């Protein structure tokens, strides 16, 4: 099995350490030209969502990992931070359920494998 990029472990650890909920890793390397992994997580409120975004950006920068994308406002219910080969998509619970990104990514991955 291929070795996972450093930024994947760092992302998951950072999110779990800062109390993100429902942290989920999805391998998108077979169909995404932008990233190898998506890391999805839920924040309990907009303030925590903004703090998680800030923690991720700081962690990536402290580890010398480029952050080409850092988008979204906590008030919107979602933010996205890309660090190297990993895209972290953070949501408020209602937004995560409504958008259903995990299901979409799994469906795309399954279609690609068939």
C-alpha contacts under 8 A as a table, 3 or more apart, distances in Angstrom:
res1	aa1	res2	aa2	distance
4	X	8	X	6.78
4	X	9	X	7.89
5	X	8	X	5.58
5	X	9	X	7.39
5	X	85	X	7.16
6	X	9	X	5.70
6	X	10	X	6.34
7	X	10	X	4.96
7	X	11	X	5.88
7	X	60	X	7.36
7	X	65	X	7.42
7	X	83	X	6.60
7	X	84	X	6.67
7	X	85	X	7.22
7	X	86	X	6.55
8	X	11	X	5.19
8	X	12	X	6.33
8	X	37	X	7.41
8	X	39	X	7.94
8	X	85	X	7.87
8	X	86	X	6.12
9	X	12	X	5.28
9	X	13	X	6.05
10	X	13	X	5.19
10	X	14	X	5.96
10	X	59	X	7.68
10	X	60	X	7.96
11	X	14	X	5.15
11	X	15	X	6.15
11	X	39	X	7.65
11	X	56	X	6.76
11	X	88	X	7.63
12	X	15	X	5.25
12	X	16	X	6.08
12	X	23	X	7.10
12	X	39	X	7.37
13	X	16	X	5.20
13	X	17	X	5.83
14	X	17	X	5.13
14	X	18	X	6.20
14	X	55	X	7.22
14	X	56	X	6.70
14	X	59	X	7.45
15	X	18	X	5.23
15	X	19	X	6.34
15	X	20	X	5.20
15	X	23	X	7.38
15	X	41	X	7.64
15	X	52	X	6.84
15	X	56	X	7.58
16	X	19	X	5.12
16	X	20	X	5.47
16	X	21	X	7.44
16	X	23	X	7.29
17	X	20	X	7.65
18	X	52	X	6.98
19	X	43	X	7.99
20	X	23	X	6.73
20	X	41	X	6.05
20	X	42	X	5.72
20	X	43	X	5.45
20	X	44	X	7.87
20	X	52	X	7.54
21	X	41	X	5.79
21	X	42	X	4.92
21	X	43	X	6.23
21	X	44	X	7.82
22	X	40	X	7.55
22	X	41	X	5.35
22	X	42	X	5.97
23	X	39	X	6.84
23	X	40	X	5.62
23	X	41	X	4.44
23	X	42	X	7.15
24	X	39	X	5.60
24	X	40	X	5.11
24	X	41	X	6.42
25	X	37	X	6.75
25	X	38	X	5.81
25	X	39	X	4.58
25	X	40	X	6.47
26	X	37	X	5.62
26	X	38	X	5.20
26	X	39	X	6.43
26	X	102	X	7.58
26	X	105	X	7.46
26	X	106	X	7.52
27	X	30	X	7.68
27	X	36	X	6.06
27	X	37	X	4.62
27	X	38	X	6.57
28	X	31	X	5.74
28	X	32	X	5.55
28	X	35	X	6.88
28	X	36	X	5.18
28	X	37	X	5.23
28	X	38	X	6.80
28	X	105	X	7.30
28	X	109	X	6.73
29	X	32	X	5.64
29	X	33	X	7.64
29	X	35	X	6.49
29	X	36	X	4.06
29	X	37	X	6.53
30	X	36	X	7.83
30	X	109	X	6.94
30	X	112	X	7.11
31	X	108	X	7.50
31	X	109	X	6.73
31	X	112	X	6.78
32	X	35	X	5.86
32	X	36	X	6.90
34	X	85	X	7.43
35	X	38	X	7.37
35	X	84	X	7.72
35	X	85	X	4.61
35	X	86	X	5.60
35	X	87	X	6.50
36	X	85	X	5.27
36	X	86	X	6.13
37	X	85	X	6.57
37	X	86	X	4.95
37	X	87	X	6.36
38	X	86	X	5.81
38	X	87	X	4.85
38	X	88	X	5.78
38	X	89	X	7.12
39	X	86	X	7.11
39	X	87	X	6.18
39	X	88	X	4.64
39	X	89	X	6.19
40	X	88	X	5.90
40	X	89	X	4.99
40	X	90	X	5.80
40	X	91	X	7.85
40	X	102	X	7.58
41	X	88	X	7.77
41	X	89	X	6.65
41	X	90	X	4.96
41	X	91	X	6.37
42	X	49	X	7.86
42	X	90	X	5.66
42	X	91	X	4.86
42	X	92	X	5.43
42	X	93	X	5.80
42	X	96	X	7.19
43	X	46	X	7.34
43	X	48	X	5.81
43	X	49	X	5.19
43	X	52	X	7.84
43	X	90	X	7.03
43	X	91	X	6.08
43	X	92	X	5.22
43	X	93	X	6.95
44	X	48	X	6.48
44	X	49	X	7.43
44	X	92	X	6.20
44	X	93	X	7.04
45	X	48	X	5.44
45	X	49	X	6.24
45	X	92	X	6.30
46	X	49	X	4.88
46	X	50	X	6.27
46	X	74	X	4.82
46	X	75	X	5.61
46	X	77	X	6.70
46	X	92	X	7.12
47	X	50	X	5.29
47	X	51	X	6.31
47	X	74	X	6.83
48	X	51	X	4.93
48	X	52	X	6.07
49	X	52	X	5.22
49	X	53	X	6.35
49	X	74	X	5.57
49	X	77	X	7.88
49	X	78	X	7.53
49	X	79	X	7.49
49	X	90	X	6.98
49	X	91	X	7.09
49	X	92	X	7.25
50	X	53	X	5.13
50	X	54	X	6.28
50	X	73	X	7.32
50	X	74	X	5.22
50	X	79	X	7.89
51	X	54	X	5.04
51	X	55	X	6.09
52	X	55	X	5.02
52	X	56	X	6.15
53	X	56	X	5.26
53	X	57	X	6.30
53	X	70	X	7.95
53	X	79	X	6.99
53	X	80	X	7.57
53	X	81	X	6.82
53	X	90	X	7.84
54	X	57	X	5.21
54	X	58	X	6.12
55	X	58	X	5.19
55	X	59	X	5.99
56	X	59	X	5.08
56	X	60	X	6.11
56	X	81	X	7.30
57	X	60	X	5.28
57	X	61	X	6.17
57	X	67	X	6.96
57	X	70	X	7.73
57	X	81	X	7.13
57	X	83	X	7.84
58	X	61	X	5.15
58	X	62	X	5.98
59	X	62	X	5.12
59	X	63	X	6.29
60	X	63	X	5.22
60	X	64	X	6.32
60	X	65	X	4.93
60	X	66	X	6.91
60	X	67	X	6.95
60	X	83	X	6.21
61	X	64	X	5.09
61	X	65	X	5.55
61	X	66	X	6.72
61	X	67	X	7.33
62	X	65	X	7.60
65	X	83	X	6.07
65	X	84	X	5.99
66	X	83	X	5.76
66	X	84	X	5.76
67	X	70	X	7.01
67	X	81	X	7.20
67	X	82	X	5.58
67	X	83	X	4.71
67	X	84	X	6.68
68	X	82	X	6.22
68	X	83	X	6.99
68	X	84	X	7.89
69	X	80	X	7.25
69	X	81	X	5.51
69	X	82	X	5.04
69	X	83	X	7.63
70	X	79	X	7.53
70	X	80	X	5.69
70	X	81	X	4.40
70	X	82	X	6.47
71	X	79	X	5.75
71	X	80	X	5.29
71	X	81	X	6.55
72	X	76	X	7.06
72	X	78	X	6.21
72	X	79	X	4.36
72	X	80	X	6.34
73	X	76	X	5.49
73	X	77	X	7.34
73	X	78	X	6.80
73	X	79	X	6.11
74	X	77	X	5.47
74	X	78	X	6.01
74	X	79	X	6.45
75	X	78	X	7.79
77	X	91	X	5.53
77	X	92	X	5.09
77	X	95	X	5.93
78	X	89	X	7.16
78	X	90	X	5.45
78	X	91	X	4.26
78	X	92	X	6.42
78	X	95	X	7.06
79	X	89	X	6.01
79	X	90	X	5.28
79	X	91	X	6.60
80	X	87	X	6.96
80	X	88	X	5.59
80	X	89	X	4.56
80	X	90	X	6.18
81	X	87	X	5.87
81	X	88	X	5.14
81	X	89	X	6.65
82	X	85	X	7.41
82	X	86	X	5.68
82	X	87	X	4.26
82	X	88	X	5.99
83	X	86	X	5.35
83	X	87	X	6.40
83	X	88	X	7.93
84	X	87	X	7.99
91	X	94	X	7.94
91	X	95	X	5.91
91	X	96	X	5.33
92	X	95	X	5.40
92	X	96	X	6.18
93	X	96	X	5.20
93	X	97	X	6.30
94	X	97	X	5.31
94	X	98	X	6.10
95	X	98	X	5.01
95	X	99	X	5.93
96	X	99	X	5.39
96	X	100	X	6.02
96	X	101	X	7.26
97	X	100	X	5.34
100	X	103	X	5.58
100	X	104	X	6.45
101	X	104	X	5.01
101	X	105	X	6.09
102	X	105	X	5.23
102	X	106	X	6.16
103	X	106	X	5.15
103	X	107	X	6.09
104	X	107	X	5.11
104	X	108	X	6.21
105	X	108	X	5.13
105	X	109	X	6.14
106	X	109	X	5.03
106	X	110	X	6.11
107	X	110	X	5.11
107	X	111	X	6.20
108	X	111	X	5.20
108	X	112	X	6.18
109	X	112	X	5.12
109	X	113	X	6.31
110	X	113	X	5.17
110	X	114	X	6.49
111	X	114	X	5.34
